Amino acid sequence: MSTLDISNLIAQVQVKVVDGAYQAAFNGRHFRIQPRMYEALGVLQQDGVDAGSERLMERWGIAPESRPSFKAELLDQVARLAPERASTSYIQASVTVLPASLVQRLSVHLALLVRRPVVWTVCLLALLVLGDLFLFHQVGGTQLRSLDLSGRDLLMGYLCVLAVLLFHELGHAAGMRHVGQPPHEIGFGFYLIFPVFFANVSNAWLVDRHSRFVVNLGGIYFQLLASVILYIGIALTEGHTQAWLSLAFKSNLATALFVLIPFIRNDGYWLLADFLGLHDLYQRAGGMCWIVYRKLREKAAISGTEWFIAVYAVCNYSFLGFVCYGLLNSSYRNFSQTLEILVHHSWEFLALEHPRLLVSSAISLVVLFIFTRPFLLRAYTHVKSRFQTT
C-alpha cells in the first residue's frame, strides 16, 4: 500500500476509548485495537505519516538504526486494518439490499421517529394494540383469521412481511443516526439456518452502552410502530387485503419475539451482552462450562459472572441442539417422502401433484448446505494443511 493510500486510510479510521476498551471502525467494520495502536493512529492522524512516525519513534525511544524497519512495520500494521471488503463473519452468502448511501439518507428522516415524544406516543399506541389483541382477541375490530388464500394472496402477504423486516433494520439505522453515528448498508444473508436481513451498525461500538441500547432497540421499536400501522390498515380494509395485513401483523409479532432470543446473535443477544458489559459473550460461553467444571474439581472460587455465562452456554447449546434436531427431522421427512414418490413415479408427477413437497425438499437441501458449509470448509482446510505438512 502506498504512502498516499496509508494517509487516506488513517484519515478515515475512527478511534475511540469506549467502556475502557480501545475501539476502531473503518469501512463498515469494527475491531478492537491495542493501546499502542490507538496511540499511533492518534499521532498519525494529527501529524501525518512522516512527521507522526518520527514523533512516535522519538516518544518510544526507537534507536536510529532501527527506525526505517520500525516505520515499515508500523505502516504495515496500519494497512492490515483495511480489508478490501468489510464482512460480517457469522452471516453467510450475504448480499447488499440497500447501499450505505441510501440508508444514510433515509436514516436522517427516520431519526425523527426516535425522538422521545414520538417514542412515548408509539409505545402507548402499541400497548393499546396489544391490549386489544390479547384481551379481546381481535385487531382493528376484526378477528385475525386464516382465509383460503391463493398463491397470489400468500405472495402479497409475505411481501408485506418482508417490508416489515426491512423496516426493522431501518430502525437500527435510525438509532445509529440518533446517537450520532452513520449507519452502513442493509443486507440479506443466512445466519445458521435462518434467512435474515441485517443492518451494518459497526460504528455502534464507538458509543457507550446506553447509546448501543438505543441502536439495538431501534429494530423492535420500529416493529411496534409497524404493528400500529398494520392495525389501522386491518381496521380500514376487508377481504383479501385485510388477510394480507393480518398475516403481516401476526408475522411481525412472531419475528419481534424471535429477535429477542438471546441464544443467537439477534437483538436479544446484543442487549444482554451490553447489559452485562461482555462484548465477547458468545466466545466466552464456548469454554465457560469446562472452566466451571475444572474449578469445581479444584474447589476454586467461581464468580457469579462465570456461573451466569456457564448457564447461558448450556441454554445456548440446548437451543442450537433443538434447532438442529428440527432441521434434521424435517429434512428427513421431506427427503423420504420425495424418494418414496420418485420410486413409483416421475419427477413430472412430483412437480405437478406434490409441488409443496418438492419445494420443501429443495429448501431443506439449501438450508442443510448453508448450515454445514462452514464446518465442511474448516474440515477441508484442516485436511489440506495436514497433507501439506506431511
C-alpha beads as a LAMMPS data file, in Angstrom:
LAMMPS data file: protein, C-alpha beads

390 atoms
389 bonds

1 atom types
1 bond types

-500.0 500.0 xlo xhi
-500.0 500.0 ylo yhi
-500.0 500.0 zlo zhi

Masses

1 110.0

Atoms # bond

1 1 1 0.000 0.000 0.000
2 1 1 1.439 3.409 -0.998
3 1 1 2.015 6.291 1.402
4 1 1 -0.949 8.148 -0.137
5 1 1 -3.226 5.162 0.457
6 1 1 -1.948 4.836 4.023
7 1 1 -2.647 8.544 4.600
8 1 1 -6.216 8.197 3.277
9 1 1 -6.775 5.114 5.426
10 1 1 -5.501 6.833 8.568
11 1 1 -7.724 9.842 7.901
12 1 1 -10.838 7.629 7.617
13 1 1 -10.258 5.312 10.599
14 1 1 -12.287 6.310 13.645
15 1 1 -10.739 5.508 17.022
16 1 1 -12.242 5.932 20.460
17 1 1 -12.000 4.592 24.003
18 1 1 -15.419 3.170 24.933
19 1 1 -16.141 1.454 28.266
20 1 1 -12.401 1.087 28.868
21 1 1 -11.762 -0.655 25.510
22 1 1 -9.876 0.777 22.540
23 1 1 -12.245 0.665 19.562
24 1 1 -11.720 1.421 15.884
25 1 1 -14.061 1.475 12.880
26 1 1 -13.282 1.635 9.192
27 1 1 -15.289 0.955 6.049
28 1 1 -18.236 -0.593 7.878
29 1 1 -16.034 -2.851 10.016
30 1 1 -15.409 -2.702 13.760
31 1 1 -12.404 -4.075 15.606
32 1 1 -10.595 -3.676 18.879
33 1 1 -7.055 -2.419 18.908
34 1 1 -4.225 -2.371 21.429
35 1 1 -3.454 0.813 23.373
36 1 1 -0.197 1.238 21.431
37 1 1 -2.020 1.138 18.068
38 1 1 -4.599 3.585 19.429
39 1 1 -1.816 5.976 20.370
40 1 1 -0.114 5.523 16.999
41 1 1 -3.272 6.222 14.998
42 1 1 -3.970 9.346 17.039
43 1 1 -0.483 10.737 16.397
44 1 1 -0.532 9.784 12.692
45 1 1 -3.928 11.444 12.224
46 1 1 -2.695 14.593 13.901
47 1 1 0.772 14.938 12.355
48 1 1 0.637 12.887 9.143
49 1 1 2.510 9.738 8.190
50 1 1 6.081 11.016 8.063
51 1 1 6.052 13.548 10.918
52 1 1 3.844 11.301 13.017
53 1 1 6.166 8.333 12.565
54 1 1 9.159 10.422 13.646
55 1 1 7.274 11.660 16.688
56 1 1 6.281 8.135 17.696
57 1 1 9.827 6.842 17.305
58 1 1 11.132 9.653 19.483
59 1 1 8.435 9.026 22.097
60 1 1 9.006 5.284 22.179
61 1 1 12.798 5.516 22.151
62 1 1 13.444 3.665 18.885
63 1 1 17.149 3.528 18.009
64 1 1 18.129 5.451 14.811
65 1 1 19.355 2.323 13.015
66 1 1 16.044 0.537 13.668
67 1 1 13.771 3.381 12.594
68 1 1 13.386 2.502 8.873
69 1 1 12.305 -1.054 9.644
70 1 1 10.146 0.132 12.549
71 1 1 8.310 2.623 10.321
72 1 1 7.729 -0.010 7.645
73 1 1 6.378 -2.462 10.234
74 1 1 4.153 0.195 11.802
75 1 1 2.597 1.197 8.463
76 1 1 2.151 -2.453 7.570
77 1 1 0.166 -2.997 10.783
78 1 1 -1.973 0.038 9.970
79 1 1 -2.608 -1.275 6.445
80 1 1 -3.926 -4.541 7.871
81 1 1 -6.796 -2.610 9.422
82 1 1 -8.302 -2.087 5.957
83 1 1 -9.667 -5.256 4.339
84 1 1 -10.719 -4.864 0.738
85 1 1 -14.311 -5.637 1.662
86 1 1 -15.993 -5.384 5.028
87 1 1 -17.597 -8.639 6.041
88 1 1 -19.871 -9.992 8.736
89 1 1 -18.326 -13.332 9.581
90 1 1 -21.384 -15.045 11.026
91 1 1 -23.631 -14.077 8.063
92 1 1 -23.295 -16.495 5.149
93 1 1 -23.993 -15.762 1.459
94 1 1 -24.722 -12.098 2.219
95 1 1 -25.831 -9.598 -0.438
96 1 1 -26.459 -5.866 -0.161
97 1 1 -30.129 -4.865 -0.325
98 1 1 -29.840 -1.131 0.415
99 1 1 -26.456 0.561 -0.107
100 1 1 -24.912 2.627 2.658
101 1 1 -25.510 5.922 0.842
102 1 1 -29.270 5.278 0.600
103 1 1 -29.515 4.014 4.192
104 1 1 -27.740 7.133 5.440
105 1 1 -30.135 9.428 3.549
106 1 1 -33.168 7.548 4.859
107 1 1 -31.857 7.492 8.419
108 1 1 -31.717 11.301 8.523
109 1 1 -35.514 11.423 8.206
110 1 1 -36.283 8.256 10.166
111 1 1 -34.265 9.521 13.146
112 1 1 -37.154 11.923 13.800
113 1 1 -39.158 8.877 14.908
114 1 1 -36.627 8.166 17.659
115 1 1 -37.246 11.442 19.472
116 1 1 -38.606 10.970 22.967
117 1 1 -42.166 12.384 22.463
118 1 1 -42.654 10.217 19.364
119 1 1 -41.294 7.129 21.136
120 1 1 -43.692 7.542 24.075
121 1 1 -46.626 8.046 21.703
122 1 1 -45.783 4.979 19.609
123 1 1 -45.255 2.796 22.701
124 1 1 -48.630 3.882 24.142
125 1 1 -50.416 3.135 20.855
126 1 1 -48.646 -0.227 20.561
127 1 1 -49.719 -1.075 24.118
128 1 1 -53.336 -0.352 23.173
129 1 1 -52.994 -2.520 20.047
130 1 1 -51.578 -5.432 22.037
131 1 1 -54.268 -4.964 24.675
132 1 1 -56.955 -5.211 22.006
133 1 1 -55.306 -8.386 20.712
134 1 1 -54.758 -10.212 23.994
135 1 1 -57.839 -9.039 25.913
136 1 1 -60.438 -9.073 23.140
137 1 1 -58.711 -11.427 20.671
138 1 1 -59.192 -9.004 17.812
139 1 1 -57.245 -6.427 15.824
140 1 1 -58.863 -3.360 14.367
141 1 1 -62.332 -4.605 15.284
142 1 1 -61.919 -7.895 13.367
143 1 1 -60.793 -11.382 14.252
144 1 1 -57.382 -12.449 12.953
145 1 1 -58.452 -15.376 10.838
146 1 1 -56.878 -17.534 8.156
147 1 1 -58.616 -17.444 4.791
148 1 1 -58.310 -19.916 1.967
149 1 1 -55.579 -17.861 0.361
150 1 1 -54.429 -18.290 -3.202
151 1 1 -50.783 -18.273 -4.251
152 1 1 -51.095 -14.572 -5.116
153 1 1 -52.552 -13.804 -1.684
154 1 1 -49.704 -15.627 0.047
155 1 1 -47.171 -13.810 -2.113
156 1 1 -48.662 -10.415 -1.248
157 1 1 -48.813 -11.353 2.435
158 1 1 -45.183 -12.405 2.518
159 1 1 -44.151 -9.261 0.643
160 1 1 -45.769 -7.321 3.480
161 1 1 -43.747 -9.425 5.932
162 1 1 -40.505 -8.675 4.067
163 1 1 -41.349 -4.972 4.122
164 1 1 -41.823 -5.147 7.898
165 1 1 -38.490 -6.960 8.367
166 1 1 -36.729 -4.357 6.231
167 1 1 -38.433 -1.675 8.324
168 1 1 -36.939 -3.368 11.406
169 1 1 -33.416 -2.906 10.033
170 1 1 -34.146 0.719 9.194
171 1 1 -34.973 1.096 12.895
172 1 1 -31.384 0.159 13.744
173 1 1 -30.163 2.677 11.161
174 1 1 -32.376 5.389 12.688
175 1 1 -30.996 4.522 16.121
176 1 1 -27.465 4.908 14.781
177 1 1 -28.265 8.341 13.384
178 1 1 -29.894 9.317 16.698
179 1 1 -26.699 8.550 18.652
180 1 1 -24.570 10.464 16.164
181 1 1 -23.025 7.654 14.111
182 1 1 -23.538 6.935 10.393
183 1 1 -25.223 3.609 9.547
184 1 1 -23.912 1.438 6.736
185 1 1 -25.574 -0.937 4.293
186 1 1 -28.561 -3.193 4.907
187 1 1 -28.128 -6.701 3.530
188 1 1 -29.642 -10.156 3.354
189 1 1 -27.987 -13.465 4.153
190 1 1 -28.158 -16.620 6.236
191 1 1 -27.295 -16.941 9.903
192 1 1 -27.073 -20.626 10.843
193 1 1 -30.201 -21.866 9.022
194 1 1 -32.183 -18.641 9.261
195 1 1 -32.634 -16.231 6.336
196 1 1 -32.109 -12.768 7.814
197 1 1 -31.916 -9.115 6.948
198 1 1 -29.105 -7.321 8.757
199 1 1 -28.004 -3.731 9.223
200 1 1 -24.312 -2.953 9.369
201 1 1 -24.091 -0.871 12.547
202 1 1 -20.396 -1.469 13.244
203 1 1 -19.907 2.129 14.365
204 1 1 -22.178 1.440 17.342
205 1 1 -19.039 0.199 19.107
206 1 1 -17.789 3.801 19.097
207 1 1 -20.543 4.888 21.509
208 1 1 -21.268 3.943 25.117
209 1 1 -23.508 1.132 26.319
210 1 1 -26.552 3.374 26.814
211 1 1 -26.338 4.559 23.212
212 1 1 -25.917 0.973 21.972
213 1 1 -29.155 0.087 23.779
214 1 1 -30.865 2.724 21.620
215 1 1 -29.400 1.173 18.468
216 1 1 -30.258 -2.401 19.474
217 1 1 -33.816 -1.492 20.497
218 1 1 -34.381 0.522 17.322
219 1 1 -35.490 -2.544 15.352
220 1 1 -38.035 -3.697 17.958
221 1 1 -39.312 -0.126 18.322
222 1 1 -39.902 0.146 14.569
223 1 1 -41.772 -3.172 14.690
224 1 1 -44.030 -1.710 17.381
225 1 1 -44.638 1.212 15.017
226 1 1 -45.351 -1.273 12.207
227 1 1 -47.902 -3.055 14.418
228 1 1 -49.769 0.233 14.896
229 1 1 -49.740 0.923 11.148
230 1 1 -50.902 -2.611 10.331
231 1 1 -53.630 -2.345 12.996
232 1 1 -55.015 0.751 11.307
233 1 1 -54.755 -0.945 7.900
234 1 1 -56.665 -4.019 9.142
235 1 1 -59.394 -1.771 10.593
236 1 1 -59.818 0.143 7.315
237 1 1 -59.760 -2.791 4.869
238 1 1 -61.630 -6.037 4.328
239 1 1 -61.422 -9.265 2.359
240 1 1 -58.132 -10.440 0.975
241 1 1 -56.329 -7.141 1.583
242 1 1 -57.227 -7.456 5.252
243 1 1 -55.952 -11.062 5.200
244 1 1 -52.589 -9.906 3.782
245 1 1 -52.244 -7.312 6.520
246 1 1 -53.344 -9.859 9.149
247 1 1 -50.616 -12.245 8.012
248 1 1 -48.081 -9.416 8.191
249 1 1 -49.353 -8.412 11.657
250 1 1 -49.020 -11.936 13.076
251 1 1 -45.601 -12.405 11.444
252 1 1 -44.487 -9.045 12.813
253 1 1 -45.320 -10.130 16.373
254 1 1 -43.656 -13.523 15.883
255 1 1 -40.418 -12.040 14.499
256 1 1 -40.370 -9.376 17.237
257 1 1 -40.363 -12.172 19.834
258 1 1 -37.838 -14.215 17.851
259 1 1 -35.241 -11.432 17.637
260 1 1 -35.321 -11.107 21.433
261 1 1 -33.983 -14.671 21.822
262 1 1 -30.515 -14.193 23.361
263 1 1 -29.070 -17.540 22.287
264 1 1 -28.155 -16.466 18.757
265 1 1 -26.755 -13.162 17.557
266 1 1 -30.108 -11.415 17.478
267 1 1 -31.065 -8.141 19.112
268 1 1 -31.669 -10.023 22.366
269 1 1 -28.080 -11.263 22.395
270 1 1 -26.597 -7.794 21.915
271 1 1 -28.920 -6.321 24.552
272 1 1 -27.834 -8.999 27.031
273 1 1 -24.150 -8.584 26.159
274 1 1 -24.323 -4.808 26.651
275 1 1 -26.301 -5.202 29.883
276 1 1 -23.575 -7.484 31.264
277 1 1 -20.759 -5.436 29.741
278 1 1 -19.412 -8.516 27.946
279 1 1 -18.693 -7.744 24.308
280 1 1 -17.401 -11.279 23.734
281 1 1 -20.227 -13.153 25.484
282 1 1 -20.615 -15.708 22.684
283 1 1 -16.895 -16.505 22.627
284 1 1 -16.596 -16.722 26.424
285 1 1 -19.633 -19.010 26.624
286 1 1 -17.849 -21.521 24.388
287 1 1 -15.398 -22.678 27.045
288 1 1 -17.034 -21.498 30.261
289 1 1 -18.640 -24.861 31.102
290 1 1 -15.211 -26.501 31.094
291 1 1 -13.758 -23.674 33.208
292 1 1 -16.526 -24.007 35.803
293 1 1 -16.160 -27.820 35.825
294 1 1 -12.403 -27.538 36.350
295 1 1 -12.838 -25.028 39.186
296 1 1 -15.401 -27.275 40.847
297 1 1 -12.942 -30.165 40.796
298 1 1 -10.190 -27.939 42.174
299 1 1 -12.627 -26.408 44.724
300 1 1 -11.682 -22.963 43.456
301 1 1 -13.909 -19.906 43.780
302 1 1 -16.374 -19.324 40.937
303 1 1 -17.682 -15.819 40.353
304 1 1 -21.333 -15.001 39.725
305 1 1 -20.476 -13.904 36.186
306 1 1 -18.842 -17.247 35.448
307 1 1 -21.893 -19.133 36.751
308 1 1 -24.191 -16.981 34.629
309 1 1 -22.119 -17.477 31.470
310 1 1 -21.988 -21.236 32.091
311 1 1 -25.785 -21.418 32.456
312 1 1 -26.124 -19.246 29.350
313 1 1 -23.823 -21.629 27.455
314 1 1 -25.945 -24.653 28.433
315 1 1 -29.135 -22.881 27.336
316 1 1 -27.452 -21.738 24.121
317 1 1 -26.254 -25.240 23.195
318 1 1 -29.677 -26.674 24.101
319 1 1 -31.372 -24.176 21.803
320 1 1 -28.966 -24.907 18.957
321 1 1 -29.473 -28.631 19.516
322 1 1 -33.239 -28.157 19.294
323 1 1 -32.798 -26.202 16.042
324 1 1 -30.525 -28.887 14.590
325 1 1 -32.955 -31.640 15.579
326 1 1 -35.859 -29.788 13.968
327 1 1 -33.837 -29.217 10.797
328 1 1 -32.704 -32.836 10.500
329 1 1 -36.136 -34.231 11.350
330 1 1 -37.983 -32.080 8.811
331 1 1 -35.322 -32.715 6.170
332 1 1 -35.537 -36.476 6.757
333 1 1 -39.320 -36.439 6.368
334 1 1 -39.163 -34.315 3.209
335 1 1 -36.433 -36.428 1.583
336 1 1 -38.022 -39.767 2.500
337 1 1 -41.416 -38.728 1.107
338 1 1 -39.779 -37.358 -2.036
339 1 1 -37.794 -40.552 -2.620
340 1 1 -40.849 -42.709 -1.983
341 1 1 -42.765 -40.830 -4.678
342 1 1 -39.857 -40.926 -7.120
343 1 1 -39.546 -44.710 -6.714
344 1 1 -43.049 -45.186 -8.100
345 1 1 -43.477 -42.055 -10.228
346 1 1 -41.527 -39.492 -12.233
347 1 1 -40.190 -36.029 -11.474
348 1 1 -43.035 -34.577 -13.522
349 1 1 -45.603 -36.317 -11.306
350 1 1 -43.829 -34.987 -8.203
351 1 1 -43.794 -31.419 -9.546
352 1 1 -47.447 -31.466 -10.653
353 1 1 -49.063 -33.446 -7.836
354 1 1 -46.820 -32.578 -4.874
355 1 1 -45.316 -29.121 -5.591
356 1 1 -45.137 -28.159 -1.892
357 1 1 -43.168 -31.297 -1.059
358 1 1 -40.756 -30.608 -3.912
359 1 1 -40.249 -27.020 -2.790
360 1 1 -39.833 -28.103 0.858
361 1 1 -37.204 -30.674 -0.124
362 1 1 -35.320 -28.111 -2.202
363 1 1 -35.385 -25.609 0.667
364 1 1 -34.199 -28.291 3.115
365 1 1 -31.303 -29.123 0.789
366 1 1 -30.268 -25.470 0.502
367 1 1 -30.557 -24.914 4.261
368 1 1 -28.518 -28.040 5.026
369 1 1 -25.804 -26.847 2.645
370 1 1 -25.699 -23.381 4.216
371 1 1 -25.665 -24.838 7.722
372 1 1 -22.902 -27.386 7.053
373 1 1 -20.792 -25.237 4.686
374 1 1 -18.663 -23.566 7.440
375 1 1 -17.911 -26.951 9.031
376 1 1 -17.053 -28.505 5.647
377 1 1 -14.714 -25.609 4.840
378 1 1 -12.962 -25.974 8.203
379 1 1 -12.596 -29.712 7.685
380 1 1 -11.228 -29.167 4.166
381 1 1 -8.731 -26.566 5.408
382 1 1 -7.611 -28.859 8.228
383 1 1 -7.126 -31.896 5.931
384 1 1 -5.339 -29.740 3.338
385 1 1 -2.920 -28.368 5.936
386 1 1 -2.196 -31.867 7.237
387 1 1 -1.336 -33.107 3.742
388 1 1 0.865 -30.087 3.112
389 1 1 2.831 -30.653 6.325
390 1 1 3.385 -34.323 5.522

Bonds

1 1 1 2
2 1 2 3
3 1 3 4
4 1 4 5
5 1 5 6
6 1 6 7
7 1 7 8
8 1 8 9
9 1 9 10
10 1 10 11
11 1 11 12
12 1 12 13
13 1 13 14
14 1 14 15
15 1 15 16
16 1 16 17
17 1 17 18
18 1 18 19
19 1 19 20
20 1 20 21
21 1 21 22
22 1 22 23
23 1 23 24
24 1 24 25
25 1 25 26
26 1 26 27
27 1 27 28
28 1 28 29
29 1 29 30
30 1 30 31
31 1 31 32
32 1 32 33
33 1 33 34
34 1 34 35
35 1 35 36
36 1 36 37
37 1 37 38
38 1 38 39
39 1 39 40
40 1 40 41
41 1 41 42
42 1 42 43
43 1 43 44
44 1 44 45
45 1 45 46
46 1 46 47
47 1 47 48
48 1 48 49
49 1 49 50
50 1 50 51
51 1 51 52
52 1 52 53
53 1 53 54
54 1 54 55
55 1 55 56
56 1 56 57
57 1 57 58
58 1 58 59
59 1 59 60
60 1 60 61
61 1 61 62
62 1 62 63
63 1 63 64
64 1 64 65
65 1 65 66
66 1 66 67
67 1 67 68
68 1 68 69
69 1 69 70
70 1 70 71
71 1 71 72
72 1 72 73
73 1 73 74
74 1 74 75
75 1 75 76
76 1 76 77
77 1 77 78
78 1 78 79
79 1 79 80
80 1 80 81
81 1 81 82
82 1 82 83
83 1 83 84
84 1 84 85
85 1 85 86
86 1 86 87
87 1 87 88
88 1 88 89
89 1 89 90
90 1 90 91
91 1 91 92
92 1 92 93
93 1 93 94
94 1 94 95
95 1 95 96
96 1 96 97
97 1 97 98
98 1 98 99
99 1 99 100
100 1 100 101
101 1 101 102
102 1 102 103
103 1 103 104
104 1 104 105
105 1 105 106
106 1 106 107
107 1 107 108
108 1 108 109
109 1 109 110
110 1 110 111
111 1 111 112
112 1 112 113
113 1 113 114
114 1 114 115
115 1 115 116
116 1 116 117
117 1 117 118
118 1 118 119
119 1 119 120
120 1 120 121
121 1 121 122
122 1 122 123
123 1 123 124
124 1 124 125
125 1 125 126
126 1 126 127
127 1 127 128
128 1 128 129
129 1 129 130
130 1 130 131
131 1 131 132
132 1 132 133
133 1 133 134
134 1 134 135
135 1 135 136
136 1 136 137
137 1 137 138
138 1 138 139
139 1 139 140
140 1 140 141
141 1 141 142
142 1 142 143
143 1 143 144
144 1 144 145
145 1 145 146
146 1 146 147
147 1 147 148
148 1 148 149
149 1 149 150
150 1 150 151
151 1 151 152
152 1 152 153
153 1 153 154
154 1 154 155
155 1 155 156
156 1 156 157
157 1 157 158
158 1 158 159
159 1 159 160
160 1 160 161
161 1 161 162
162 1 162 163
163 1 163 164
164 1 164 165
165 1 165 166
166 1 166 167
167 1 167 168
168 1 168 169
169 1 169 170
170 1 170 171
171 1 171 172
172 1 172 173
173 1 173 174
174 1 174 175
175 1 175 176
176 1 176 177
177 1 177 178
178 1 178 179
179 1 179 180
180 1 180 181
181 1 181 182
182 1 182 183
183 1 183 184
184 1 184 185
185 1 185 186
186 1 186 187
187 1 187 188
188 1 188 189
189 1 189 190
190 1 190 191
191 1 191 192
192 1 192 193
193 1 193 194
194 1 194 195
195 1 195 196
196 1 196 197
197 1 197 198
198 1 198 199
199 1 199 200
200 1 200 201
201 1 201 202
202 1 202 203
203 1 203 204
204 1 204 205
205 1 205 206
206 1 206 207
207 1 207 208
208 1 208 209
209 1 209 210
210 1 210 211
211 1 211 212
212 1 212 213
213 1 213 214
214 1 214 215
215 1 215 216
216 1 216 217
217 1 217 218
218 1 218 219
219 1 219 220
220 1 220 221
221 1 221 222
222 1 222 223
223 1 223 224
224 1 224 225
225 1 225 226
226 1 226 227
227 1 227 228
228 1 228 229
229 1 229 230
230 1 230 231
231 1 231 232
232 1 232 233
233 1 233 234
234 1 234 235
235 1 235 236
236 1 236 237
237 1 237 238
238 1 238 239
239 1 239 240
240 1 240 241
241 1 241 242
242 1 242 243
243 1 243 244
244 1 244 245
245 1 245 246
246 1 246 247
247 1 247 248
248 1 248 249
249 1 249 250
250 1 250 251
251 1 251 252
252 1 252 253
253 1 253 254
254 1 254 255
255 1 255 256
256 1 256 257
257 1 257 258
258 1 258 259
259 1 259 260
260 1 260 261
261 1 261 262
262 1 262 263
263 1 263 264
264 1 264 265
265 1 265 266
266 1 266 267
267 1 267 268
268 1 268 269
269 1 269 270
270 1 270 271
271 1 271 272
272 1 272 273
273 1 273 274
274 1 274 275
275 1 275 276
276 1 276 277
277 1 277 278
278 1 278 279
279 1 279 280
280 1 280 281
281 1 281 282
282 1 282 283
283 1 283 284
284 1 284 285
285 1 285 286
286 1 286 287
287 1 287 288
288 1 288 289
289 1 289 290
290 1 290 291
291 1 291 292
292 1 292 293
293 1 293 294
294 1 294 295
295 1 295 296
296 1 296 297
297 1 297 298
298 1 298 299
299 1 299 300
300 1 300 301
301 1 301 302
302 1 302 303
303 1 303 304
304 1 304 305
305 1 305 306
306 1 306 307
307 1 307 308
308 1 308 309
309 1 309 310
310 1 310 311
311 1 311 312
312 1 312 313
313 1 313 314
314 1 314 315
315 1 315 316
316 1 316 317
317 1 317 318
318 1 318 319
319 1 319 320
320 1 320 321
321 1 321 322
322 1 322 323
323 1 323 324
324 1 324 325
325 1 325 326
326 1 326 327
327 1 327 328
328 1 328 329
329 1 329 330
330 1 330 331
331 1 331 332
332 1 332 333
333 1 333 334
334 1 334 335
335 1 335 336
336 1 336 337
337 1 337 338
338 1 338 339
339 1 339 340
340 1 340 341
341 1 341 342
342 1 342 343
343 1 343 344
344 1 344 345
345 1 345 346
346 1 346 347
347 1 347 348
348 1 348 349
349 1 349 350
350 1 350 351
351 1 351 352
352 1 352 353
353 1 353 354
354 1 354 355
355 1 355 356
356 1 356 357
357 1 357 358
358 1 358 359
359 1 359 360
360 1 360 361
361 1 361 362
362 1 362 363
363 1 363 364
364 1 364 365
365 1 365 366
366 1 366 367
367 1 367 368
368 1 368 369
369 1 369 370
370 1 370 371
371 1 371 372
372 1 372 373
373 1 373 374
374 1 374 375
375 1 375 376
376 1 376 377
377 1 377 378
378 1 378 379
379 1 379 380
380 1 380 381
381 1 381 382
382 1 382 383
383 1 383 384
384 1 384 385
385 1 385 386
386 1 386 387
387 1 387 388
388 1 388 389
389 1 389 390
